[in-house]
Amino acid sequence: GLGGPYAGLIPDVVAPTQRGSASSWMAVMQAVGTVVGAVAAGMLVARGSYRPIYTLIVALFLLMLILTLGGIRETPSKRDPVRFHLPSFLRSFWLDPKKHPDFYWVLLTRAMVTMGMYSVYTYFQYFLGDVIKVAHPERQTGTLLAIITLMSIPTSIIAGSLSDRCGRKPLVYLSGGVMALASIIFIAVGLTPNLI
């Protein structure tokens, strides 16, 4: 949710030859935040009450809002603001798919990737508790998420640097192929468990 505006800020303030590296470091910071959040959530929820974690989330959102408003300097627009007109405002959200096909491809692919990640994340705790039979699945879920996220950091940094050198598309094709292959393997194992 909050990563979208920051991803949009990168092209505004970073030179084109450094955008891949800047995006990779943004991904690293998001990964660190995810790890700290997952571990903290596991520890705070372990006592059976969700109030501490919700309180911490609200406090952190407010703190980050203050830091963002105070720390990010954007160049003010030199255009005169037009008078607010609700129908025009609502129409501004519509982009013609024929003129902007890349926007809709990004929207679709991001939706599918995000849906794939969070549909799996939701079941980690139950998988660890019901299938693996760990003692405290709510705590171990945070640890598992931390391990998965930490493993993504080196590839983010390397991919960002390579993106600046050889372009984004080859890396997108390569990563998409690797994820498709992993999905095929999961489906094959699910349909034929004796493969392994």
Helices and strands as residue ranges (DSSP letters): H 3-13, G 16-18, H 19-45, H 51-71, H 86-91, H 101-121, H 124-126, I 127-132, H 137-166, H 168-191, G 193-195
